[in-house]
Amino acid sequence: MATTTPGGTLTLADDLVLSRMGYGAMQLAGPGVFGPPKDRAQALAVLREAVDLGVTHIDTSDYYGPFVVNELIKEALHPYPADLRIVTKVGARRDDNGAWIPAQSPEELTAQVHDNLRHLGLDALDVVNLRIPSFDGTSEDSIAEQFGTLADLRRQGLIRHLGLSGTTDAQLTEAQAIAPVVTVQNLYNLANRNDDALVDRCAAENIAYAPFFPLGGYNPLQSRALTDIATRLDASPQQVALAWLLQRSATTVLIPGTSSPAHLRENVGAADLVLPADAVARLDSISG
């Protein structure tokens, strides 16, 4: 077991300390985040190696697969290390063709929490993020009923902490009037900085900000500046992009996903990459 934590840690509550370099388990499922992995043994090995490398923050959801990824996490890591924190999401389901279907009623959200508990083998979930239906951070619809349902489950002891995924600034404020919010998970990377103000707000309020698609997702980041800086620092462009996110704010946490042991090691290595001030300035000038 590693004695150091990549990227250091972020303390959000007495019982919630996350490694800033986490691991996103979504890609362990089959194509389209649907069905079983191509190589089950490798999927299990990646999870175990992430923990061995010092990662104490794993992001998942029961609708990855569905159920597949949580069952892999349980098989690979249960009984869990004392410092491991698993962050999951509710608010959607998959149909028989793998489509993503909103599932936001109190009954559906409650069932999803119980499904996560069962498939992960837990009595309480460390963090549950509410996946807001639009998922693009543009909807201003009220989330009071959905978040209130999760707050009730938190009071019952089934959830320790709550977060939001795909949220707007106004929805974050609405949720905070119901229960504390410890995490925000939104689209953000070097080329997509629409969330700049929310990143800053999260830092000011000690809320973990976890950017999804930190490397561009379905449209991988491509930039001459990124390539030049990576060559200069003897790093990969992906490592530079992740290192930039870590230095962007003190409460940024990363959850890059991969099913490859080599890519996992490369991602975790980004936590040790120091970006000179001139490199940061050049990267800051990149826009989508």
Secondary structure as GFF3:
##gff-version 3
##sequence-region A 1 288
A	DSSP	beta_strand	9	13	.	.	.	ID=ss1
A	DSSP	beta_strand	16	19	.	.	.	ID=ss2
A	DSSP	beta_strand	23	24	.	.	.	ID=ss3
A	DSSP	three_ten_helix	26	28	.	.	.	ID=ss4
A	DSSP	three_ten_helix	31	33	.	.	.	ID=ss5
A	DSSP	alpha_helix	40	52	.	.	.	ID=ss6
A	DSSP	beta_strand	57	59	.	.	.	ID=ss7
A	DSSP	alpha_helix	68	77	.	.	.	ID=ss8
A	DSSP	beta_strand	85	90	.	.	.	ID=ss9
A	DSSP	beta_strand	92	94	.	.	.	ID=ss10
A	DSSP	beta_strand	100	102	.	.	.	ID=ss11
A	DSSP	alpha_helix	106	120	.	.	.	ID=ss12
A	DSSP	beta_strand	125	131	.	.	.	ID=ss13
A	DSSP	alpha_helix	144	155	.	.	.	ID=ss14
A	DSSP	beta_strand	159	165	.	.	.	ID=ss15
A	DSSP	alpha_helix	169	176	.	.	.	ID=ss16
A	DSSP	beta_strand	183	187	.	.	.	ID=ss17
A	DSSP	alpha_helix	196	204	.	.	.	ID=ss18
A	DSSP	beta_strand	208	212	.	.	.	ID=ss19
A	DSSP	alpha_helix	224	233	.	.	.	ID=ss20
A	DSSP	alpha_helix	237	248	.	.	.	ID=ss21
A	DSSP	alpha_helix	261	269	.	.	.	ID=ss22
A	DSSP	three_ten_helix	270	272	.	.	.	ID=ss23
A	DSSP	alpha_helix	277	284	.	.	.	ID=ss24
###
